[in-house]
Amino acid sequence: MQKRDVIKMALRGQCPPYVPWNITFTQEAKEKLAKHYQSSDIESTIENHIVLLGNPVGFFDNLGDGIFRDIFGVLWDRTRDKDIGIVKGQILKEPSLENYIFPNPTDNRFFCDMQSTIDKFSDRFRLYCIGFSLYERAWTLRGMENLLMDFCKNPEFVDDLLNKIADYNIAQIHQALKYDIDAVYLGDDWGQQQGLQMGYKHWRRFIYPVLKRMYAEIQKAGKYVFIHSCGDVDELFDDLIGIGLNCFNPFQPEVMDVKALLKQYKGSLSFYGGLSTQQTLPYGNTDDVRLETRHLIEAGADGNYIFSPAHAIEGDVSLDNILAMIDEIMYQKGVYAK
């Protein structure tokens, strides 16, 4: 059975032959693991089950000195955070799109290596990724504080901005659908450690209807809908299921009862993530990592679960802890013998 089929079984709520996994790393953690394996081909070594396609944020222009410009024209300082960075300045200084021109959603730089990547990892589940897909894209353009104020003071502008971003995403999704993909992943952080950044009322008023429109385009093509939102957002699960969500990531154990949610939403929603990147991986020992990994595998054995750390593994995680996690997931598949 191909890895692609194992993921699909899990998403359908069927009992897969083993719990599938997909693990991502920040640059620092990836370099640490590459040195250990004496190979830069981490993807093949750890046998991930998902191939991530596209360019989630659209960092194409390296301006030097750690400054990058994304495809929307936003500048990012990546001198410290080398994977995403911190927004510099503000594109939309006023609540208006009058002088702003949206980029080309079908820019070939998103797709130029897509077919070759699919061919290289042909046995994997194909996930096309759009990062900063709505609310996050809006605040990177407008500024977070300004956007949150706009929810109250300039609602028509917010509607216009979010729908224009959705139009961009939908055009890019249609282009991605020309390839043999399985799902579309929309990244958009709404949560914090307690509750939503904008509150449920504003989320439902502004974000929900636009999500519904985007999800519908993915569903019409017969593909799975994945989303990523960090933070305490489980109050939204019923709304999201109602408009077609299939899989939620990152499933943070610090803000969610992972085992209870797996049981509660069995058959209606799959989860992708769950291993603590805030506590267990950076601060636990190898026994802690093995135990939490094993518990997640046991909880997800009946389906609707893809094992993963709750976020890309950071550079502060020890090599021993990374290897302990990998050993546990490989062992349950029968690849390694303890």
C-alpha positions in Angstrom: 0.0 0.0 0.0 1.3 3.4 -0.9 1.8 6.1 1.7 -0.8 8.1 -0.2 -3.4 5.4 0.4 -2.5 5.2 4.1 -3.2 8.9 4.4 -6.5 8.6 2.6 -7.6 5.8 4.8 -6.9 7.9 7.9 -8.8 10.8 6.4 -11.8 8.6 5.8 -11.8 7.5 9.4 -10.8 4.0 8.5 -8.3 2.0 10.5 -5.0 2.3 8.6 -2.3 -0.4 8.8 -0.3 2.0 10.9 -0.5 5.7 11.9 0.9 7.8 9.0 3.2 10.7 9.7 4.6 13.9 8.3 7.4 15.9 10.1 8.7 19.3 9.1 11.8 21.2 10.4 13.1 24.7 10.7 16.4 25.3 8.9 18.4 24.9 12.1 16.8 21.6 13.0 17.1 20.3 9.5 20.8 21.1 9.4 21.3 19.2 12.7 19.5 16.1 11.3 21.3 16.3 8.0 24.7 16.3 9.8 23.6 13.2 11.8 22.4 11.3 8.7 25.3 12.7 6.6 22.6 13.4 3.9 20.6 16.5 3.0 17.8 14.3 1.8 15.9 14.3 5.1 12.5 13.7 3.3 13.5 10.3 2.1 15.3 9.3 5.3 12.4 9.9 7.6 9.8 8.5 5.1 7.3 11.3 5.3 3.9 10.5 4.0 2.9 13.9 2.6 4.7 15.9 -0.2 4.2 19.6 0.4 3.8 21.5 -2.9 3.8 25.2 -3.8 5.5 28.1 -2.0 3.3 28.8 1.0 4.4 32.4 1.7 5.8 33.4 -1.7 9.3 34.5 -0.6 10.9 35.0 -4.0 13.0 38.2 -3.8 16.1 38.2 -1.5 17.1 41.8 -1.1 20.2 41.0 1.0 21.1 41.4 4.7 18.3 39.0 5.7 15.5 41.1 4.1 13.1 39.4 1.8 10.1 40.7 -0.2 7.1 38.4 -0.7 5.0 38.3 -3.8 2.5 40.8 -2.2 5.3 43.3 -1.8 5.6 42.9 2.0 9.1 43.1 3.4 10.3 40.5 6.0 13.3 40.7 8.3 14.6 37.1 8.4 17.9 37.8 10.2 16.7 36.0 13.4 13.8 33.9 12.3 15.2 32.4 9.1 12.0 30.5 8.2 9.4 33.2 8.2 10.6 36.5 9.8 9.0 39.7 11.0 7.1 42.1 8.8 8.8 45.5 8.2 6.6 48.5 7.4 3.1 48.5 6.1 1.8 48.3 2.5 -1.8 49.5 3.1 -1.4 52.6 5.2 -5.1 53.5 4.8 -8.2 51.3 4.8 -8.4 51.3 1.0 -7.2 49.1 -1.9 -7.5 52.0 -4.4 -3.8 52.0 -5.3 -2.8 48.5 -4.6 -2.4 45.9 -7.4 -2.6 42.2 -6.4 0.1 39.9 -7.7 -0.3 37.2 -10.3 -1.7 34.2 -8.5 -0.6 31.9 -11.3 3.0 33.1 -11.3 5.1 30.2 -12.6 7.4 30.4 -9.6 4.7 28.6 -7.5 4.5 25.8 -10.0 7.8 25.4 -11.9 9.0 22.4 -9.9 5.6 21.0 -9.0 5.5 18.1 -11.4 9.1 17.1 -10.8 8.4 17.0 -7.0 5.3 14.9 -7.5 7.3 12.5 -9.7 10.1 12.3 -7.1 7.7 11.4 -4.3 5.0 9.7 -6.3 3.9 7.4 -3.5 3.1 10.3 -1.2 -0.1 12.2 -0.5 0.0 15.5 -2.6 -0.8 18.6 -0.5 -0.8 22.0 -2.2 0.0 24.7 0.4 -1.1 28.3 0.5 0.3 30.1 3.6 -1.0 33.3 5.1 -4.1 32.5 3.2 -6.6 35.1 4.5 -6.5 36.9 7.9 -2.8 36.6 8.1 -2.3 37.9 4.6 -4.6 40.8 5.4 -2.7 41.8 8.5 0.7 41.5 6.8 -0.6 44.1 4.3 -2.5 46.4 6.7 -0.8 45.8 10.1 -2.3 43.6 12.8 -3.5 46.4 15.0 -4.9 48.4 12.1 -6.8 45.3 10.8 -8.3 44.5 14.2 -9.5 48.1 14.4 -10.8 47.9 10.8 -13.1 45.0 11.9 -14.9 47.6 14.1 -14.4 50.9 12.1 -14.1 49.9 8.5 -16.1 46.7 7.9 -16.6 47.3 4.2 -12.9 47.6 3.6 -12.3 44.3 5.5 -14.9 42.6 3.4 -13.2 43.9 0.2 -9.7 43.0 1.3 -10.6 39.5 2.4 -12.6 38.7 -0.7 -9.8 40.0 -2.9 -7.3 37.7 -1.1 -9.8 34.9 -1.6 -10.1 35.6 -5.3 -6.3 35.4 -5.5 -6.2 32.1 -3.6 -9.0 30.6 -5.7 -7.2 31.4 -8.9 -4.1 29.8 -7.6 -6.1 26.7 -6.4 -7.5 26.4 -9.9 -4.0 26.4 -11.3 -2.8 23.8 -8.8 -5.8 21.6 -9.7 -4.3 21.1 -13.1 -1.8 18.8 -11.4 -2.7 15.5 -9.7 -3.0 16.8 -6.2 -5.0 15.3 -3.3 -5.7 18.3 -1.1 -5.3 22.0 -0.5 -3.8 23.3 2.7 -4.7 26.8 3.8 -2.5 28.3 6.6 -4.1 31.1 8.6 -3.4 31.6 12.3 -6.5 32.8 14.2 -5.7 31.6 17.7 -3.6 32.5 20.7 -3.0 30.5 23.9 -6.5 31.3 25.1 -9.2 32.0 22.5 -9.3 33.8 19.2 -7.3 36.9 18.3 -10.3 38.6 16.9 -13.0 36.9 18.9 -15.7 34.6 17.6 -18.1 37.4 16.6 -15.7 39.0 14.2 -14.4 35.6 13.0 -17.9 34.5 12.1 -18.8 37.9 10.5 -15.7 38.4 8.4 -13.7 35.2 8.0 -16.3 32.4 7.9 -18.2 33.4 4.7 -14.9 33.8 2.8 -13.6 30.5 4.0 -16.9 28.9 2.9 -16.3 30.3 -0.6 -12.7 29.0 -0.8 -13.5 25.6 0.6 -16.3 25.2 -1.9 -13.9 25.5 -4.8 -11.7 22.7 -3.3 -14.7 20.5 -2.6 -16.1 20.9 -6.1 -12.8 19.4 -7.4 -13.2 16.4 -5.1 -10.1 17.3 -3.1 -9.6 17.3 0.7 -9.5 20.6 2.6 -6.7 21.0 5.2 -6.2 24.1 7.3 -3.6 25.2 9.7 -4.3 27.6 12.6 -2.1 27.8 15.7 -3.7 28.4 19.0 -6.9 27.7 20.9 -9.5 27.5 18.1 -11.4 24.3 18.8 -14.6 26.4 19.3 -14.6 26.7 15.5 -14.5 23.0 14.7 -18.2 22.6 14.2 -18.4 25.7 12.0 -15.5 24.5 9.9 -16.8 20.9 9.5 -20.1 22.4 8.4 -18.4 24.2 5.4 -16.3 21.2 4.4 -13.1 21.0 6.5 -11.5 17.5 6.4 -8.3 17.9 8.4 -7.0 20.3 11.1 -3.4 21.2 11.9 -1.4 21.7 14.1 -3.4 20.3 17.1 -1.5 21.9 19.9 -1.7 19.9 23.2 -1.0 23.0 25.3 -4.3 24.5 24.2 -6.4 21.5 23.2 -7.4 18.2 24.8 -5.9 16.1 22.1 -7.4 12.7 23.1 -10.8 14.1 23.9 -11.0 15.8 20.5 -9.9 12.7 18.6 -12.8 10.9 20.3 -15.3 13.7 19.9 -14.8 14.2 16.2 -14.1 10.6 15.2 -15.6 10.2 11.7 -16.2 13.9 11.0 -12.8 15.6 11.3 -9.2 14.4 11.0 -6.2 15.9 13.0 -2.6 16.4 11.9 -0.1 17.2 14.6 -0.3 16.8 18.4 3.2 16.3 19.7 4.2 19.2 21.9 6.7 21.6 20.4 6.3 24.0 23.3 7.2 21.6 26.1 8.0 18.0 25.3 10.3 18.2 22.4 12.5 21.2 23.6 12.4 20.5 27.3 11.5 16.9 27.8 14.0 14.0 27.8 14.0 11.1 25.3 11.7 9.0 27.5 9.1 11.9 27.6 9.3 12.2 23.8 8.9 8.4 23.3 6.0 8.2 25.7 4.0 11.1 24.2 4.7 9.9 20.7 3.5 6.4 21.6 0.3 7.8 23.3 -0.6 9.8 20.1 0.0 6.7 17.9 -2.3 4.7 20.2 -5.0 7.4 20.2 -4.9 7.8 16.4 -4.7 4.1 15.5 -8.4 3.9 14.5 -8.0 6.6 11.9 -8.7 10.4 11.5 -5.1 11.1 12.6 -1.8 11.9 11.0 1.1 12.0 13.4 3.3 15.1 13.5 4.8 17.6 15.9 2.4 20.5 16.5 4.7 22.7 14.4 8.0 22.5 12.5 10.7 21.3 14.9 12.8 24.2 16.1 16.6 24.3 16.5 16.3 24.2 20.3 15.2 20.6 20.2 18.0 18.2 20.9 19.1 15.6 18.3 18.4 12.8 20.8 14.8 14.0 21.2 14.3 14.2 17.4 15.7 10.7 16.9 13.6 9.3 19.8 10.4 10.5 18.0 11.5 9.2 14.6 12.4 5.8 16.2 8.9 5.5 17.8 7.0 6.2 14.6 9.3 3.9 12.5 8.9 1.2 15.1 5.1 1.2 15.0 5.4 0.6 11.2 7.9 -2.1 11.7 10.8 -0.3 10.1 13.1 -0.2 13.1 13.4 -2.8 15.9 14.1 -1.4 19.3 
